[in-house]
């Protein structure tokens, strides 16, 4: 199976999951988790979700690149890859959010609004896809490339961060599925089209 067909099938599978979730699971899950707002579970996931904020990856990645681009080009390229992957997935998520204009769960709880109303910049209308999920999975892919031994840890953390958006009722399940796929797809594409050959070239030149 060639790469294009594999990605096409993956996209269609995720799209079907999002449609199924939109139809059957999004609202029931949001209502269930909304009842947990005073629980220790809510407090725990309020902490976990902080690690889905892009600055935790953008700033270190950029600083690594700036500080080590001459002394250690290989590590500098790694930093650049982390910065670029998180930035690209975040920008892509923001563009789709603006176009899709999906109401966040809070609008369902307050006004029973459950719809897409295209071209919105207001935070209440930027639910799809989840930016935290895109960031978490972008970072997990990058870190797994460098430290494959810890791959399970990185992806477990990404899953927890993505799930935190559902538990905190900041996003619906379908938002998180789409954001996670966006983070994975954009980062793998960046790696295969740009960073893989350059990282290998830099590593070879240092041997």
GUDRENNU-377481 format. One record per atom (N, C-alpha, C, CB): residue in three letters; x, y, z. Coordinates in steps of 0.2 Angstrom, whole numbers, padded with zeros to 4 digits, always signed. Glycine has a CB too. Example, Ala and Ser with C-alpha at 12.3 -4.5 7.8 and 13.67 -1.06 7.14 Angstrom:
2
Ala+0066-0028+0039
Ala+0062-0022+0039
Ala+0066-0016+0039
Ala+0057-0022+0045
Ser+0064-0011+0035
Ser+0068-0005+0036
Ser+0064+0000+0039
Ser+0070-0003+0029
END
This chain:
207
Unk+0004-0006+0000
Unk+0000+0000+0000
Unk+0004+0006+0000
Unk-0005+0000+0006
Unk+0003+0011-0005
Unk+0008+0017-0005
Unk+0006+0022+0000
Unk+0007+0020-0012
Unk+0010+0027+0001
Unk+0009+0031+0006
Unk+0003+0036+0005
Unk+0015+0036+0007
Unk+0002+0038-0001
Unk-0004+0042-0002
Unk-0011+0038+0000
Unk-0004+0044-0009
Unk-0011+0032-0002
Unk-0017+0028-0001
Unk-0018+0027+0006
Unk-0017+0021-0005
Unk-0012+0026+0010
Unk-0013+0024+0017
Unk-0015+0031+0021
Unk-0006+0023+0020
Unk-0013+0037+0019
Unk-0015+0043+0022
Unk-0022+0044+0020
Unk-0011+0048+0020
Unk-0024+0043+0014
Unk-0031+0044+0012
Unk-0036+0040+0016
Unk-0032+0042+0005
Unk-0034+0033+0017
Unk-0038+0029+0021
Unk-0039+0031+0028
Unk-0036+0021+0020
Unk-0033+0033+0031
Unk-0033+0035+0038
Unk-0037+0041+0039
Unk-0025+0037+0040
Unk-0037+0046+0034
Unk-0041+0052+0034
Unk-0048+0050+0034
Unk-0039+0057+0029
Unk-0050+0046+0030
Unk-0057+0044+0029
Unk-0060+0040+0035
Unk-0058+0039+0023
Unk-0055+0036+0038
Unk-0057+0033+0045
Unk-0058+0038+0050
Unk-0051+0028+0047
Unk-0054+0043+0051
Unk-0054+0048+0056
Unk-0061+0052+0055
Unk-0048+0052+0057
Unk-0062+0053+0049
Unk-0068+0057+0047
Unk-0074+0053+0049
Unk-0068+0059+0039
Unk-0074+0047+0048
Unk-0080+0043+0049
Unk-0081+0043+0057
Unk-0080+0036+0047
Unk-0075+0042+0061
Unk-0076+0042+0068
Unk-0078+0049+0071
Unk-0069+0041+0071
Unk-0076+0054+0067
Unk-0079+0061+0070
Unk-0086+0062+0068
Unk-0075+0066+0066
Unk-0088+0059+0063
Unk-0096+0060+0061
Unk-0100+0055+0066
Unk-0097+0057+0054
Unk-0097+0049+0067
Unk-0101+0045+0072
Unk-0101+0048+0079
Unk-0097+0038+0072
Unk-0095+0051+0081
Unk-0095+0054+0087
Unk-0100+0060+0088
Unk-0088+0057+0089
Unk-0100+0064+0082
Unk-0104+0070+0082
Unk-0111+0068+0083
Unk-0103+0074+0075
Unk-0113+0062+0080
Unk-0120+0060+0080
Unk-0122+0057+0086
Unk-0121+0055+0074
Unk-0117+0053+0089
Unk-0119+0048+0094
Unk-0116+0050+0101
Unk-0118+0042+0092
Unk-0110+0052+0101
Unk-0106+0052+0108
Unk-0105+0059+0110
Unk-0100+0049+0107
Unk-0104+0064+0106
Unk-0102+0071+0109
Unk-0106+0074+0115
Unk-0101+0076+0103
Unk-0112+0074+0114
Unk-0116+0077+0119
Unk-0117+0073+0125
Unk-0123+0079+0116
Unk-0118+0066+0124
Unk-0118+0062+0130
Unk-0112+0062+0135
Unk-0120+0055+0129
Unk-0106+0062+0131
Unk-0100+0063+0135
Unk-0099+0069+0138
Unk-0094+0061+0130
Unk-0101+0075+0135
Unk-0100+0081+0138
Unk-0104+0082+0144
Unk-0102+0087+0132
Unk-0110+0080+0143
Unk-0115+0080+0149
Unk-0112+0076+0155
Unk-0122+0078+0147
Unk-0110+0070+0154
Unk-0107+0066+0159
Unk-0101+0069+0162
Unk-0105+0059+0156
Unk-0097+0072+0158
Unk-0091+0075+0162
Unk-0092+0082+0165
Unk-0085+0076+0156
Unk-0097+0085+0162
Unk-0099+0091+0165
Unk-0101+0090+0173
Unk-0104+0095+0161
Unk-0104+0084+0174
Unk-0106+0083+0181
Unk-0100+0082+0186
Unk-0110+0077+0181
Unk-0094+0082+0183
Unk-0088+0080+0187
Unk-0084+0087+0189
Unk-0083+0076+0184
Unk-0087+0093+0188
Unk-0083+0099+0189
Unk-0081+0100+0196
Unk-0087+0105+0187
Unk-0084+0097+0201
Unk-0081+0098+0208
Unk-0077+0092+0210
Unk-0087+0099+0212
Unk-0076+0088+0206
Unk-0072+0081+0208
Unk-0065+0082+0208
Unk-0075+0075+0204
Unk-0061+0077+0211
Unk-0054+0077+0211
Unk-0051+0076+0204
Unk-0051+0072+0216
Unk-0055+0072+0200
Unk-0054+0070+0193
Unk-0053+0076+0189
Unk-0059+0065+0190
Unk-0058+0081+0190
Unk-0058+0087+0186
Unk-0051+0091+0188
Unk-0064+0091+0188
Unk-0050+0091+0194
Unk-0044+0095+0196
Unk-0037+0092+0193
Unk-0043+0095+0204
Unk-0037+0085+0193
Unk-0031+0082+0190
Unk-0031+0084+0183
Unk-0032+0074+0191
Unk-0036+0083+0179
Unk-0036+0085+0172
Unk-0035+0092+0171
Unk-0042+0082+0169
Unk-0037+0096+0175
Unk-0035+0103+0175
Unk-0028+0105+0175
Unk-0038+0107+0180
Unk-0024+0101+0178
Unk-0017+0101+0178
Unk-0014+0098+0172
Unk-0014+0098+0185
Unk-0016+0092+0170
Unk-0014+0088+0164
Unk-0014+0093+0158
Unk-0017+0082+0164
Unk-0020+0096+0157
Unk-0021+0100+0151
Unk-0016+0105+0150
Unk-0028+0103+0151
Unk-0013+0108+0155
Unk-0008+0113+0154
Unk-0002+0111+0150
Unk-0005+0115+0161
Unk-0001+0105+0150
Unk+0005+0102+0145
Unk+0003+0102+0138
Unk+0007+0095+0148
Unk-0003+0104+0136
Unk-0005+0104+0129
Unk-0004+0111+0127
Unk-0012+0102+0129
Unk-0002+0116+0131
Unk-0001+0122+0128
Unk+0006+0123+0124
Unk-0001+0127+0134
Unk+0005+0126+0119
Unk+0011+0126+0114
Unk+0017+0129+0116
Unk+0009+0129+0108
Unk+0017+0134+0121
Unk+0023+0137+0123
Unk+0028+0133+0126
Unk+0021+0143+0128
Unk+0026+0127+0129
Unk+0030+0122+0132
Unk+0035+0119+0127
Unk+0026+0117+0136
Unk+0033+0119+0121
Unk+0037+0116+0116
Unk+0040+0121+0111
Unk+0033+0111+0112
Unk+0036+0126+0110
Unk+0039+0131+0105
Unk+0045+0135+0108
Unk+0034+0136+0103
Unk+0045+0137+0114
Unk+0050+0141+0117
Unk+0057+0136+0118
Unk+0048+0143+0124
Unk+0056+0130+0121
Unk+0063+0126+0121
Unk+0065+0124+0114
Unk+0061+0120+0125
Unk+0061+0123+0110
Unk+0063+0121+0103
Unk+0067+0126+0099
Unk+0057+0119+0099
Unk+0064+0132+0100
Unk+0067+0138+0097
Unk+0074+0140+0100
Unk+0062+0144+0097
Unk+0074+0140+0107
Unk+0080+0141+0110
Unk+0086+0136+0109
Unk+0079+0141+0118
Unk+0084+0130+0108
Unk+0089+0125+0107
Unk+0092+0126+0100
Unk+0085+0118+0106
Unk+0088+0128+0095
Unk+0090+0130+0088
Unk+0095+0136+0088
Unk+0084+0131+0084
Unk+0093+0141+0092
Unk+0097+0147+0092
Unk+0103+0146+0096
Unk+0093+0153+0095
Unk+0103+0142+0101
Unk+0109+0142+0106
Unk+0114+0137+0103
Unk+0107+0139+0112
Unk+0112+0131+0099
Unk+0116+0126+0097
Unk+0117+0125+0090
Unk+0114+0120+0100
Unk+0115+0130+0086
Unk+0115+0129+0078
Unk+0122+0128+0076
Unk+0111+0134+0075
Unk+0127+0131+0080
Unk+0134+0131+0078
Unk+0138+0126+0082
Unk+0137+0138+0078
Unk+0136+0125+0088
Unk+0140+0121+0092
Unk+0138+0113+0091
Unk+0139+0123+0100
Unk+0131+0112+0090
Unk+0129+0106+0090
Unk+0123+0106+0085
Unk+0126+0103+0097
Unk+0124+0106+0078
Unk+0119+0107+0073
Unk+0114+0101+0073
Unk+0122+0106+0066
Unk+0116+0095+0076
Unk+0111+0090+0076
Unk+0105+0091+0081
Unk+0114+0083+0077
Unk+0107+0093+0087
Unk+0102+0095+0092
Unk+0099+0101+0090
Unk+0106+0096+0099
Unk+0102+0106+0087
Unk+0099+0112+0085
Unk+0093+0110+0080
Unk+0104+0117+0082
Unk+0094+0105+0075
Unk+0089+0103+0071
Unk+0083+0100+0074
Unk+0092+0099+0065
Unk+0085+0096+0079
Unk+0080+0093+0083
Unk+0075+0098+0086
Unk+0083+0089+0089
Unk+0078+0104+0089
Unk+0074+0109+0092
Unk+0070+0113+0087
Unk+0079+0114+0095
Unk+0073+0113+0081
Unk+0069+0117+0075
Unk+0063+0112+0073
Unk+0074+0118+0069
Unk+0065+0106+0073
Unk+0059+0101+0071
Unk+0053+0102+0076
Unk+0062+0094+0071
Unk+0055+0102+0083
Unk+0050+0102+0088
Unk+0046+0109+0087
Unk+0053+0102+0095
Unk+0050+0114+0086
Unk+0047+0121+0085
Unk+0042+0121+0079
Unk+0052+0126+0085
Unk+0045+0119+0074
Unk+0041+0119+0067
Unk+0035+0114+0068
Unk+0045+0117+0062
Unk+0035+0108+0070
Unk+0030+0104+0070
Unk+0024+0107+0075
Unk+0032+0097+0073
Unk+0026+0109+0081
Unk+0020+0112+0085
Unk+0017+0118+0082
Unk+0023+0113+0092
Unk+0022+0122+0079
Unk+0019+0129+0076
Unk+0015+0127+0070
Unk+0025+0133+0073
Unk+0017+0122+0066
Unk+0013+0121+0060
Unk+0006+0118+0062
Unk+0016+0116+0055
Unk+0006+0113+0066
Unk+0000+0110+0068
Unk-0005+0115+0072
Unk+0001+0104+0073
Unk-0002+0119+0076
Unk-0006+0125+0079
Unk-0009+0129+0074
Unk-0002+0128+0084
Unk-0005+0132+0069
Unk-0008+0136+0064
Unk-0013+0133+0060
Unk-0002+0139+0060
Unk-0012+0127+0058
Unk-0017+0123+0054
Unk-0023+0122+0058
Unk-0014+0116+0052
Unk-0023+0121+0065
Unk-0029+0120+0069
Unk-0032+0127+0070
Unk-0027+0118+0076
Unk-0029+0132+0070
Unk-0032+0139+0071
Unk-0036+0141+0064
Unk-0027+0144+0073
Unk-0033+0139+0059
Unk-0036+0140+0052
Unk-0043+0136+0052
Unk-0032+0139+0046
Unk-0042+0130+0053
Unk-0048+0126+0053
Unk-0053+0128+0058
Unk-0046+0118+0054
Unk-0051+0130+0064
Unk-0056+0132+0069
Unk-0060+0138+0066
Unk-0052+0134+0075
Unk-0056+0143+0063
Unk-0060+0149+0061
Unk-0065+0147+0055
Unk-0054+0154+0058
Unk-0063+0143+0051
Unk-0067+0141+0045
Unk-0073+0137+0048
Unk-0063+0137+0040
Unk-0072+0132+0052
Unk-0077+0128+0055
Unk-0082+0131+0059
Unk-0074+0122+0058
Unk-0080+0135+0064
Unk-0084+0139+0068
Unk-0089+0135+0072
Unk-0088+0144+0064
Unk-0086+0130+0075
Unk-0090+0125+0079
Unk-0091+0127+0086
Unk-0087+0118+0079
Unk-0097+0127+0089
Unk-0099+0129+0095
Unk-0095+0125+0101
Unk-0106+0130+0097
Unk-0092+0127+0106
Unk-0089+0123+0111
Unk-0095+0121+0116
Unk-0084+0128+0115
Unk-0093+0116+0120
Unk-0098+0113+0124
Unk-0102+0118+0129
Unk-0095+0107+0128
Unk-0098+0123+0131
Unk-0101+0128+0135
Unk-0107+0131+0132
Unk-0096+0133+0137
Unk-0107+0132+0125
Unk-0113+0135+0122
Unk-0119+0130+0122
Unk-0111+0137+0115
Unk-0117+0123+0122
Unk-0123+0118+0123
Unk-0126+0119+0130
Unk-0120+0111+0122
Unk-0122+0119+0135
Unk-0124+0120+0142
Unk-0128+0126+0143
Unk-0119+0119+0147
Unk-0126+0131+0140
Unk-0130+0138+0141
Unk-0136+0139+0137
Unk-0125+0144+0141
Unk-0135+0137+0130
Unk-0140+0139+0125
Unk-0142+0134+0121
Unk-0137+0145+0121
Unk-0140+0127+0122
Unk-0141+0122+0118
Unk-0139+0123+0111
Unk-0149+0120+0118
Unk-0134+0126+0110
Unk-0131+0127+0103
Unk-0126+0121+0102
Unk-0127+0134+0102
Unk-0127+0117+0096
Unk-0123+0112+0094
Unk-0123+0112+0087
Unk-0126+0105+0097
Unk-0118+0116+0084
Unk-0118+0117+0077
Unk-0112+0119+0075
Unk-0124+0121+0075
Unk-0111+0119+0068
Unk-0105+0123+0065
Unk-0108+0129+0061
Unk-0102+0118+0059
Unk-0105+0135+0063
Unk-0107+0141+0060
Unk-0101+0145+0058
Unk-0111+0146+0065
Unk-0099+0144+0051
Unk-0093+0145+0048
Unk-0090+0152+0050
Unk-0093+0144+0041
Unk-0084+0153+0050
Unk-0080+0159+0050
Unk-0081+0163+0057
Unk-0082+0163+0044
Unk-0079+0160+0062
Unk-0079+0164+0069
Unk-0072+0164+0072
Unk-0084+0160+0073
Unk-0071+0170+0075
Unk-0065+0170+0079
Unk-0066+0170+0086
Unk-0061+0177+0077
Unk-0072+0171+0089
Unk-0073+0170+0096
Unk-0071+0164+0099
Unk-0081+0172+0097
Unk-0069+0163+0105
Unk-0066+0157+0108
Unk-0072+0152+0109
Unk-0063+0159+0115
Unk-0078+0155+0110
Unk-0084+0150+0111
Unk-0086+0146+0104
Unk-0090+0154+0113
Unk-0083+0149+0099
Unk-0085+0146+0092
Unk-0078+0143+0089
Unk-0088+0151+0087
Unk-0074+0141+0093
Unk-0068+0138+0090
Unk-0066+0131+0093
Unk-0061+0142+0091
Unk-0071+0127+0093
Unk-0070+0120+0096
Unk-0067+0115+0092
Unk-0077+0118+0098
Unk-0068+0115+0085
Unk-0065+0110+0081
Unk-0060+0113+0076
Unk-0071+0108+0076
Unk-0054+0109+0076
Unk-0052+0104+0080
Unk-0049+0106+0087
Unk-0047+0099+0077
Unk-0047+0102+0091
Unk-0043+0103+0097
Unk-0036+0105+0096
Unk-0044+0097+0102
Unk-0034+0111+0098
Unk-0027+0113+0097
Unk-0023+0110+0102
Unk-0027+0121+0098
Unk-0025+0109+0108
Unk-0021+0105+0113
Unk-0019+0098+0111
Unk-0025+0105+0120
Unk-0024+0095+0108
Unk-0023+0088+0105
Unk-0018+0088+0100
Unk-0029+0085+0103
Unk-0019+0093+0095
Unk-0014+0093+0090
Unk-0007+0095+0092
Unk-0016+0099+0085
Unk-0006+0099+0097
Unk+0001+0101+0100
Unk+0003+0094+0104
Unk+0000+0106+0105
Unk-0001+0091+0108
Unk+0002+0085+0111
Unk+0004+0080+0107
Unk-0004+0083+0116
Unk+0001+0078+0102
Unk+0003+0073+0097
Unk+0008+0075+0093
Unk-0003+0071+0093
Unk+0009+0081+0091
Unk+0015+0084+0087
Unk+0021+0083+0091
Unk+0014+0091+0085
Unk+0021+0085+0097
Unk+0026+0084+0102
Unk+0028+0077+0103
Unk+0025+0088+0109
Unk+0023+0073+0104
Unk+0024+0066+0105
Unk+0028+0062+0099
Unk+0018+0062+0106
Unk+0026+0064+0093
Unk+0029+0062+0087
Unk+0037+0064+0087
Unk+0026+0064+0081
Unk+0038+0070+0088
Unk+0045+0073+0088
Unk+0049+0069+0093
Unk+0045+0080+0089
Unk+0047+0069+0099
Unk+0051+0066+0104
Unk+0052+0059+0103
Unk+0047+0067+0111
Unk+0047+0055+0100
Unk+0048+0048+0099
Unk+0053+0047+0094
Unk+0041+0045+0097
Unk+0054+0052+0089
Unk+0059+0051+0084
Unk+0066+0051+0087
Unk+0058+0056+0079
Unk+0067+0056+0092
Unk+0073+0056+0095
Unk+0074+0051+0101
Unk+0074+0063+0098
Unk+0069+0049+0104
Unk+0070+0045+0110
Unk+0065+0039+0109
Unk+0069+0049+0117
Unk+0066+0035+0105
Unk+0061+0029+0103
Unk+0059+0025+0109
Unk+0063+0025+0097
Unk+0064+0024+0114
Unk+0064+0020+0120
Unk+0058+0022+0124
Unk+0070+0020+0124
Unk+0057+0029+0124
Unk+0051+0032+0128
Unk+0045+0033+0124
Unk+0054+0038+0131
Unk+0044+0030+0118
Unk+0038+0032+0114
Unk+0032+0031+0118
Unk+0039+0027+0108
Unk+0031+0025+0122
Unk+0025+0024+0125
Unk+0023+0029+0130
Unk+0026+0017+0129
Unk+0028+0032+0133
Unk+0027+0037+0138
Unk+0025+0043+0135
Unk+0034+0039+0142
Unk+0028+0045+0129
Unk+0026+0051+0126
Unk+0019+0051+0123
Unk+0031+0052+0120
Unk+0017+0045+0120
Unk+0010+0044+0117
Unk+0005+0044+0123
Unk+0010+0039+0113
Unk+0007+0041+0128
Unk+0002+0040+0134
Unk+0001+0047+0137
Unk+0005+0036+0140
Unk+0006+0051+0137
Unk+0005+0058+0139
Unk+0001+0062+0134
Unk+0012+0062+0140
Unk+0002+0061+0128
Unk-0002+0064+0123
Unk-0010+0062+0123
Unk+0000+0063+0116
Unk-0011+0056+0125
Unk-0018+0054+0125
Unk-0021+0057+0131
Unk-0018+0046+0126
Unk-0017+0057+0137
Unk-0020+0060+0143
Unk-0022+0068+0142
Unk-0015+0059+0149
Unk-0017+0071+0138
Unk-0018+0078+0137
Unk-0025+0079+0133
Unk-0012+0081+0134
Unk-0025+0075+0127
Unk-0031+0075+0123
Unk-0037+0074+0127
Unk-0030+0070+0117
Unk-0037+0068+0131
Unk-0043+0067+0135
Unk-0045+0072+0140
Unk-0042+0060+0139
Unk-0040+0076+0142
Unk-0041+0081+0147
Unk-0046+0087+0144
Unk-0035+0085+0149
Unk-0046+0087+0137
Unk-0050+0092+0134
Unk-0057+0090+0134
Unk-0048+0094+0127
Unk-0058+0084+0134
Unk-0065+0081+0135
Unk-0068+0081+0142
Unk-0065+0074+0132
Unk-0063+0079+0146
Unk-0065+0079+0154
Unk-0067+0086+0156
Unk-0060+0076+0158
Unk-0063+0091+0154
Unk-0065+0098+0156
Unk-0070+0101+0152
Unk-0058+0102+0156
Unk-0073+0097+0147
Unk-0078+0100+0143
Unk-0076+0106+0139
Unk-0085+0101+0147
Unk-0070+0106+0137
Unk-0068+0112+0133
Unk-0069+0110+0126
Unk-0060+0113+0134
Unk-0069+0103+0124
Unk-0070+0101+0118
Unk-0074+0095+0118
Unk-0063+0099+0114
Unk-0077+0093+0112
Unk-0081+0087+0111
Unk-0076+0081+0109
Unk-0086+0088+0106
Unk-0078+0075+0109
Unk-0074+0069+0107
Unk-0071+0070+0100
Unk-0077+0063+0108
Unk-0076+0072+0096
Unk-0074+0073+0088
Unk-0069+0078+0087
Unk-0080+0075+0084
Unk-0069+0084+0091
Unk-0064+0089+0091
Unk-0057+0086+0093
Unk-0066+0095+0096
Unk-0057+0082+0098
Unk-0051+0079+0100
Unk-0048+0074+0095
Unk-0051+0076+0107
Unk-0052+0070+0092
Unk-0050+0065+0087
Unk-0047+0069+0081
Unk-0056+0061+0084
Unk-0051+0074+0079
Unk-0048+0078+0073
Unk-0041+0081+0075
Unk-0053+0083+0071
Unk-0041+0084+0081
Unk-0035+0088+0083
Unk-0029+0083+0083
Unk-0036+0091+0089
Unk-0030+0077+0086
Unk-0025+0072+0087
Unk-0022+0070+0080
Unk-0027+0066+0091
Unk-0027+0069+0075
Unk-0025+0066+0069
Unk-0021+0072+0065
Unk-0031+0064+0064
Unk-0023+0078+0066
Unk-0020+0084+0063
Unk-0013+0084+0065
Unk-0024+0090+0064
Unk-0012+0084+0072
Unk-0005+0084+0075
Unk-0001+0078+0072
Unk-0005+0084+0082
Unk-0003+0072+0072
Unk+0001+0067+0069
Unk+0002+0068+0062
Unk-0003+0060+0070
Unk-0003+0069+0058
Unk-0002+0069+0051
Unk+0003+0075+0049
Unk-0008+0070+0047
Unk+0002+0081+0051
Unk+0006+0087+0050
Unk+0014+0085+0052
Unk+0004+0093+0053
Unk+0015+0082+0057
Unk+0022+0081+0060
Unk+0025+0076+0056
Unk+0021+0079+0067
Unk+0022+0070+0054
Unk+0024+0065+0050
Unk+0026+0068+0043
Unk+0020+0059+0050
Unk+0022+0072+0040
Unk+0023+0075+0034
Unk+0029+0079+0034
Unk+0017+0079+0032
Unk+0030+0083+0039
Unk+0036+0088+0040
Unk+0042+0083+0040
Unk+0035+0092+0046
Unk+0042+0078+0044
Unk+0048+0074+0045
Unk+0050+0071+0039
Unk+0046+0069+0051
Unk+0045+0068+0035
Unk+0047+0064+0029
Unk+0049+0068+0023
Unk+0041+0060+0027
Unk+0046+0074+0023
Unk+0047+0079+0017
Unk+0053+0083+0019
Unk+0041+0083+0016
Unk+0055+0085+0025
Unk+0060+0090+0026
Unk+0065+0088+0031
Unk+0057+0096+0028
Unk+0063+0086+0037
Unk+0068+0085+0043
Unk+0071+0078+0043
Unk+0064+0086+0049
Unk+0069+0073+0040
Unk+0072+0067+0040
Unk+0079+0067+0037
Unk+0067+0061+0037
Unk+0079+0069+0030
Unk+0085+0069+0027
Unk+0090+0074+0030
Unk+0084+0071+0019
Unk+0088+0080+0032
Unk+0092+0085+0035
Unk+0095+0083+0042
Unk+0089+0091+0036
Unk+0091+0080+0046
Unk+0094+0077+0052
Unk+0099+0071+0051
Unk+0088+0074+0056
Unk+0097+0067+0046
Unk+0102+0062+0044
Unk+0109+0065+0041
Unk+0099+0057+0039
Unk+0108+0070+0037
Unk+0114+0073+0034
Unk+0118+0076+0040
Unk+0112+0078+0029
Unk+0115+0080+0044
Unk+0119+0083+0050
Unk+0122+0078+0054
Unk+0114+0088+0054
Unk+0118+0072+0056
Unk+0121+0067+0060
Unk+0127+0064+0057
Unk+0116+0062+0062
Unk+0127+0063+0050
Unk+0132+0059+0046
Unk+0138+0064+0046
Unk+0130+0058+0039
Unk+0137+0070+0046
Unk+0143+0075+0045
Unk+0147+0075+0052
Unk+0141+0082+0043
Unk+0143+0073+0057
Unk+0147+0074+0064
Unk+0150+0067+0066
Unk+0141+0075+0069
Unk+0149+0062+0062
Unk+0152+0056+0064
Unk+0160+0056+0061
Unk+0149+0050+0060
END
